[in-house]
């Protein structure tokens, strides 16, 4: 199935959010079909009528919560991936979402480009384990072997590595990879994000390197996975904050210039990356500016098309009481917008923007 044939369902009881996401993500209609609903009940009704490849749902909703919806989807439509989003993030919610089969967990507020990237990754990447039992996670296969009291060998292939987990009458007795043996090998295998498996019945291990019960092994694997995931997420967040701070430092010369109302770094859809108001400005909100800029760039795009012109890189408008500048960040879907009063030194702003946009480009991923 091509990416353009796939369907994404967004579920959130905040109508403003689903309306905004529907509008912003409509630009990706060539990549996926988007459906937005405002309750878990509506989501199930949609899925009963048409196939859905990916569901993005809020956690806290009346009647049917996001976690309850996740359980229903995994029960009725196991091939559908689910992303949990919430403004009430906690380790407990995250752990429960992961245990119930959540593909990914996203905290609000998020940037539209970040969500767009996650959607495209979810639609193109196969992070489940393929094998004789389709659409099961590796932990599910292990539990089936243990609960069924099987004697078998589970061969798992991940990228360039191969691992083996051996069962004897339902007990995990041995695990090995190219470099590791025993519990360390088991935990290493459980940390793999995808791959293929083969179950070989009635195959016995040549040695016994594990004596811990399988429930304890799975719980410890989950704990280590969560610990690693949290560490990776924390590092990414630290790096993101570091880049934002550096960008803000580079924008300071403009925001501190006499007459500046604000400096806003944003994408073409108007979603802000960072917003720096001047000390005197307390009236303008980044969200309001983003909505106006989104409309502005849509009009610029239509004008560009009608004039058969190339893309704009710098826009300057002198109103009677305001000065407006927009400068594109090279090779990025990003702009720096400056708004000032008539006291603003337009020549200085032009020079600073030309110098600064190249430096900022390297800080935007």
C-alpha positions in Angstrom: 0.0 0.0 0.0 1.4 3.4 -1.0 1.8 6.2 1.6 -0.8 8.2 -0.2 -3.5 5.5 0.4 -3.0 5.4 4.1 -5.4 6.9 6.6 -4.7 8.8 9.9 -7.3 9.3 12.6 -6.9 12.0 15.2 -9.0 11.8 18.4 -9.2 14.7 20.8 -12.2 16.3 22.7 -10.7 19.8 22.1 -12.4 20.8 18.9 -10.1 23.8 18.5 -7.1 21.4 18.4 -8.6 19.0 15.9 -9.7 21.9 13.7 -6.2 23.4 13.8 -4.5 20.0 13.1 -6.9 19.3 10.3 -6.1 22.6 8.7 -2.3 22.4 9.2 -2.0 18.8 8.1 -4.3 19.2 5.1 -1.1 20.2 3.2 -0.1 16.6 3.5 -3.2 15.2 1.7 -0.9 13.8 -1.0 0.8 11.7 1.6 -2.1 10.5 3.8 -5.8 11.0 4.3 -6.7 12.7 7.6 -9.8 12.2 9.7 -10.5 14.1 12.9 -13.1 13.2 15.6 -13.8 14.5 19.1 -14.5 11.3 21.1 -13.3 7.7 21.5 -16.8 6.5 20.5 -16.7 8.4 17.2 -13.2 7.0 16.6 -14.5 3.4 16.9 -17.4 4.2 14.6 -15.0 5.5 12.0 -12.8 2.4 12.3 -15.8 0.1 12.0 -16.5 1.7 8.6 -13.1 2.3 7.0 -9.5 0.9 7.6 -7.2 3.2 9.6 -3.4 2.8 9.6 -2.6 5.2 12.5 -4.6 6.6 15.4 -3.4 9.6 17.4 -5.4 10.0 20.5 -5.5 12.2 23.6 -5.5 10.4 27.0 -8.1 12.4 28.9 -11.4 12.3 27.2 -15.0 11.8 28.6 -16.7 8.4 28.2 -13.9 6.6 26.5 -10.3 7.6 27.5 -7.3 7.4 25.2 -6.0 4.3 27.1 -9.4 2.6 26.9 -9.5 3.4 23.1 -6.0 2.0 22.8 -7.1 -1.4 24.3 -10.1 -1.6 22.0 -8.0 -0.8 18.9 -5.4 -3.5 19.8 -8.2 -6.0 20.4 -10.2 -5.2 17.3 -7.6 -3.8 14.9 -4.2 -5.1 16.0 -2.5 -3.9 12.8 -3.4 -0.2 13.5 -0.6 1.8 15.2 -1.6 4.1 18.1 0.2 7.3 19.2 -0.8 8.7 22.7 -0.8 12.5 23.1 -1.5 14.3 26.4 -0.9 17.5 28.3 -0.9 15.5 31.5 2.3 13.5 30.9 3.6 11.3 33.7 5.8 8.2 33.9 2.8 6.1 35.0 0.7 7.2 32.0 3.6 6.6 29.7 4.3 3.1 31.2 0.7 2.1 31.0 0.4 3.3 27.4 3.6 1.3 26.4 2.3 -1.8 28.2 -1.0 -1.6 26.3 0.8 -1.5 22.9 1.3 2.2 22.3 3.5 2.9 19.2 4.7 6.3 20.6 3.9 8.8 23.3 3.8 12.6 22.6 3.4 15.4 25.1 1.5 18.6 24.5 2.3 21.2 23.4 4.1 19.9 20.4 5.2 21.5 17.2 3.3 20.7 14.0 6.4 19.7 12.1 7.3 17.4 15.0 3.9 15.7 14.8 4.1 15.6 11.0 7.5 13.8 11.2 6.1 11.3 13.7 3.1 10.6 11.5 5.2 10.0 8.4 7.6 7.8 10.4 4.8 5.7 11.8 3.3 5.2 8.3 6.5 4.2 6.7 8.4 2.3 9.5 7.6 -1.1 10.6 8.7 -1.3 14.3 6.7 -4.4 15.0 8.2 -7.9 14.9 7.2 -9.9 11.8 6.9 -13.6 12.0 4.6 -16.6 11.9 2.2 -14.8 14.2 1.6 -11.4 12.5 1.5 -8.1 14.3 2.6 -9.4 17.8 5.3 -7.7 19.8 8.3 -9.7 20.9 7.0 -9.7 24.5 3.7 -11.3 23.3 5.6 -14.1 21.6 7.6 -14.8 24.7 4.5 -14.9 26.8 2.8 -17.3 24.4 5.8 -19.6 24.6 5.8 -19.4 28.4 2.1 -19.8 29.0 1.9 -22.6 26.5 4.7 -24.4 28.3 6.5 -24.8 25.0 10.0 -26.2 24.5 11.3 -24.0 21.6 13.9 -21.6 20.3 13.0 -18.1 19.3 15.4 -16.7 16.7 15.3 -12.9 16.4 17.0 -10.9 13.6 17.5 -7.1 14.1 19.5 -5.1 11.5 22.9 -6.9 11.5 22.4 -8.8 14.8 20.8 -12.2 15.5 19.7 -13.3 19.0 18.2 -16.5 20.4 15.9 -17.1 23.4 15.4 -20.7 24.5 12.4 -22.1 26.3 12.1 -25.4 28.2 8.6 -26.4 29.2 7.7 -22.7 29.3 10.7 -21.5 31.3 13.3 -19.2 29.7 16.5 -21.1 30.2 19.0 -19.4 27.9 19.6 -16.4 25.7 22.5 -15.4 23.5 23.6 -12.9 20.8 26.9 -12.6 18.9 28.4 -10.9 22.0 26.3 -11.7 25.0 25.0 -14.7 26.9 22.3 -15.1 29.6 20.2 -12.3 31.2 22.4 -9.6 29.6 21.6 -11.1 26.1 17.9 -11.3 26.9 17.7 -7.6 28.0 19.7 -6.6 25.0 17.4 -8.4 22.6 14.3 -7.0 24.3 15.7 -3.5 23.7 15.6 -4.0 19.9 13.1 -1.7 18.2 11.8 -4.0 15.5 13.0 -7.0 13.5 11.9 -10.5 12.4 11.5 -13.7 14.4 11.1 -17.4 13.8 9.8 -19.9 16.4 11.5 -23.3 16.2 9.5 -25.9 18.0 11.1 -28.7 20.1 14.6 -27.2 20.0 16.5 -27.3 23.3 19.3 -25.1 24.5 22.8 -26.5 24.6 23.3 -24.8 28.0 21.3 -23.1 30.7 22.3 -19.5 31.6 19.1 -18.1 33.0 17.3 -19.3 36.2 15.0 -16.2 36.8 11.3 -16.7 36.1 10.0 -15.2 32.9 7.7 -12.7 34.5 10.6 -11.1 36.4 12.7 -11.1 33.2 10.0 -9.2 31.3 9.4 -6.7 34.1 13.2 -6.0 34.3 13.4 -5.7 30.5 10.5 -3.2 30.6 12.2 -1.2 33.3 15.5 -1.1 31.5 13.8 -0.1 28.2 11.8 2.7 30.0 15.0 3.9 31.6 16.9 4.0 28.3 13.9 5.7 26.5 13.6 8.3 29.2 17.3 9.0 29.0 17.2 9.4 25.2 14.2 11.7 25.4 15.8 13.7 28.1 18.9 14.1 26.0 16.9 15.2 23.0 15.0 17.7 25.1 18.3 19.1 26.5 19.7 19.5 23.0 16.5 21.2 21.8 16.6 23.7 24.7 20.3 24.3 24.0 19.6 25.1 20.4 16.7 27.4 21.3 18.9 29.3 23.8 21.6 29.8 21.1 19.0 31.0 18.6 17.6 33.5 21.1 21.1 34.8 21.8 21.5 35.5 18.0 18.1 37.2 17.9 18.9 39.5 20.9 20.6 42.2 18.8 17.3 42.7 16.9 14.9 42.3 19.8 16.9 44.9 21.8 17.0 47.4 18.9 15.0 50.5 19.5 11.4 50.3 18.1 11.3 46.5 17.9 7.9 45.0 19.0 8.9 41.3 18.7 11.0 38.8 16.9 9.4 35.5 16.0 11.1 32.3 14.6 8.4 30.2 12.9 7.6 27.9 10.0 5.5 28.6 6.9 2.4 27.3 8.7 2.9 29.9 11.4 3.9 27.5 14.3 6.4 29.3 16.5 9.8 27.9 17.4 10.7 30.8 19.7 9.0 34.1 20.4 10.9 37.1 21.8 8.8 40.2 22.6 10.5 43.4 23.5 10.3 44.6 27.2 7.7 47.2 26.2 5.5 44.7 24.4 2.9 42.8 26.4 0.0 42.7 24.0 1.0 40.2 21.3 0.7 36.4 21.7 2.8 33.9 19.6 -0.3 31.8 18.8 -2.3 34.8 17.4 0.7 35.8 15.4 1.1 32.3 14.0 -2.4 32.2 12.7 -2.0 35.6 11.0 1.3 34.5 9.5 -0.1 31.3 8.2 -2.8 33.2 6.3 -0.2 35.7 5.1 2.1 33.1 3.6 -0.8 31.4 1.9 -1.6 34.7 0.2 2.1 35.1 -0.7 2.1 31.6 -2.2 -0.9 32.5 -4.4 0.7 35.7 -5.5 4.0 33.9 -6.3 2.0 31.4 -8.4 0.1 34.1 -10.3 3.3 36.0 -11.0 5.1 32.8 -11.9 7.8 34.0 -9.5 10.4 32.0 -7.5 10.0 31.6 -3.8 10.3 34.8 -1.7 13.3 35.0 0.6 12.8 38.5 2.1 9.7 40.5 2.6 9.5 44.1 3.9 6.3 46.0 4.4 6.2 49.6 5.7 2.7 50.3 7.2 1.8 53.8 8.4 2.5 52.9 12.0 4.4 49.6 11.7 7.5 48.0 10.0 7.2 44.4 9.1 10.1 42.1 8.0 10.2 38.4 7.1 13.5 36.7 6.2 13.6 33.0 5.2 16.1 30.7 6.9 18.2 29.1 4.1 17.3 25.4 3.3 14.7 25.2 6.1 10.9 25.6 6.5 11.6 28.5 8.8 11.3 32.3 8.8 12.3 35.1 11.1 9.6 37.8 11.4 10.3 41.2 13.0 7.6 43.8 13.8 8.5 47.3 14.9 7.2 50.8 15.2 8.3 53.8 13.0 11.4 54.3 15.2 12.8 51.0 14.0 16.1 51.4 12.1 15.1 49.5 8.9 18.6 49.4 7.5 20.0 47.9 10.7 17.3 45.2 10.7 18.0 44.3 7.1 21.7 43.9 7.8 21.2 41.9 11.0 18.7 39.5 9.4 21.0 38.8 6.4 23.8 38.0 8.8 21.8 36.1 11.4 19.7 33.8 9.2 22.8 31.9 8.0 23.9 31.4 11.6 20.5 30.3 12.8 20.1 27.8 9.9 22.7 25.4 11.4 20.7 25.4 14.7 17.4 24.3 13.2 17.0 20.5 12.7 
